[in-house]
Amino acid sequence: MSAGRQSRVVVWGVLLTAALTLGGCSSTIADLPVVGTPADAPARPKEAGAYLPVHDLPPDRDAEVIPPKERTKIEAELIAARNRQAVNSQASTANSQTAPNAQNSAAK
């Protein structure tokens, strides 16, 4: 290994070590009055907040969100839209398959 390459490796190692060291101290550096937060920023709480209540579920609803008549109407509209899309995709697939055949026969 040449001396220039060895010194480059050492420099990169020192830079990596310095970056990791400063990264570990970033929370304490941010708390410094000169370097850290701006003057108009709210103060940090002294204690960390409590854990979020992820297992506390809201109570079950008593009433239906959508009345049954509207629900069946919406379902029928969605089924009709799905059927229209299926027909349109089949037609476009059929057109795309016939178009290359027409071009091939014209080229002959």
C-alpha positions in Angstrom: 0.0 0.0 0.0 1.5 3.4 -1.0 2.0 6.1 1.5 -0.5 8.4 -0.2 -3.2 5.8 -0.1 -2.5 4.9 3.5 -2.7 8.5 4.6 -6.1 8.9 2.7 -7.4 5.9 4.5 -6.3 7.3 7.9 -7.9 10.7 7.1 -11.2 9.0 6.1 -11.1 7.0 9.3 -10.6 10.1 11.4 -13.4 11.9 9.6 -15.8 9.0 10.1 -14.8 8.7 13.8 -15.3 12.5 14.3 -18.7 12.4 12.6 -19.9 9.5 14.7 -18.6 11.2 17.9 -20.3 14.5 17.1 -23.5 12.6 16.0 -23.7 11.0 19.5 -23.3 14.4 21.1 -25.9 16.2 18.9 -28.5 16.3 21.6 -26.2 18.0 24.1 -24.9 20.4 21.4 -28.4 21.4 20.5 -29.0 22.4 24.1 -26.2 24.9 24.1 -27.5 28.5 24.2 -25.1 29.8 21.5 -25.3 26.9 19.0 -28.7 25.3 19.7 -32.2 26.4 19.4 -33.4 29.8 18.3 -34.5 32.4 20.9 -38.2 32.2 20.0 -38.4 28.4 20.2 -40.5 26.9 23.1 -38.6 25.4 26.0 -38.1 21.7 26.1 -40.0 19.8 28.8 -37.8 18.5 31.6 -39.2 15.0 31.4 -39.9 12.9 28.3 -43.5 12.5 27.5 -45.5 9.4 28.3 -46.0 6.6 25.9 -48.9 7.0 23.5 -52.0 4.9 24.4 -51.9 2.6 21.4 -54.1 -0.1 23.0 -56.8 2.3 24.1 -59.5 1.8 21.5 -62.5 4.2 21.0 -65.9 2.8 22.1 -68.0 1.0 19.6 -70.5 3.1 17.7 -74.2 2.5 18.4 -75.6 3.8 15.1 -74.7 2.9 11.5 -72.5 5.4 9.8 -74.2 5.0 6.4 -77.9 4.0 6.3 -78.5 0.6 4.7 -80.4 2.1 1.7 -77.5 4.4 0.8 -75.0 1.6 1.4 -76.8 -0.7 -1.1 -77.0 2.2 -3.6 -73.2 2.9 -3.3 -72.4 -0.8 -3.6 -74.5 -1.0 -6.8 -72.7 2.0 -8.2 -69.3 0.5 -7.5 -70.3 -2.8 -9.1 -71.5 -1.0 -12.2 -68.3 1.0 -12.4 -66.2 -2.2 -12.0 -68.2 -3.9 -14.8 -67.8 -0.9 -17.1 -64.0 -0.9 -16.5 -63.8 -4.6 -17.2 -65.6 -4.2 -20.5 -63.4 -1.2 -21.4 -60.2 -3.1 -20.6 -61.3 -6.1 -22.6 -62.1 -3.9 -25.6 -58.8 -2.1 -25.4 -56.9 -5.4 -25.0 -58.8 -6.8 -28.1 -57.9 -3.6 -30.1 -54.3 -3.8 -29.1 -54.0 -7.4 -30.1 -55.7 -6.8 -33.5 -53.7 -3.7 -34.3 -50.3 -5.4 -34.6 -51.8 -8.2 -36.8 -53.1 -5.5 -39.2 -49.7 -3.8 -39.3 -48.0 -7.1 -40.0 -50.3 -8.0 -42.8 -49.9 -4.5 -44.4 -46.1 -4.9 -44.2 -46.2 -8.2 -46.2 
